């Protein structure tokens, strides 16, 4: 069994909906013998399930992760725009090679292209490791997409060893040092910005968030719908909890 598969299995136990379901099942299992304790577990699991699928709670929580939009001054001060890979689709059967960039990566590239066109001389670095069985790197696909789909003329470097955000920061830093670059703008989803910035700072790079794809704006207006649970919100909650775990492990524990 691969380490990636083990990671995904363990992750499932601490993310919704399985984390709440396990608590409920524990309550059901001990119901006959320990009724009061069992009821506590069942109610706790049900409340947790509700909270993790409800827009008001989840998108309020997202505000702790999301950084404000990059300012023109911050962009101008940055020496390079770094775009972090968000993953690929390996079941893109409509393409000859069977894979393509996923929606997260495409959103990042779209915003990076918007920023790059305002600064056509600024260096762009794309970061992402092996993406397919044919040894295509995510970074190489990202570079080609910027050049062909978004018509970017900026100089572009690729970092194609990384497998996670910590390695993005580590290997990009190794590229930046010989170039005397220590101030960069990091393009990623807004919920990912806090962890990404902290990891680049960990490797002594001054980084500012060039955030895109915000969750938190949903809390700007509270309506009845804000308290109605739905599947998309639970998916976002899982991503936020994943970010929290990654921040604790890679920034706080392994600092």
Secondary structure by P-SEA (a helix, b strand, c coil): ccaaaaaaaaaaaaccaaaaaaaaaaaaaaccccaaaaaaaaaaaaaaaaaaacaaaaaaaacccccccccaaaaaaccbbbbbbcccccccccccccccccaaaaaaaaaaaaaaaacccbbbbbbbcccccccccaaaaaaaaaacccccccbbbbbcccccaaaaaaaaaaaaaaacccbbbbbccccaaaaaaaaaaaacccccccccccccccccccccccccccaaaaaaaaaaaaaaaaaaacccccc
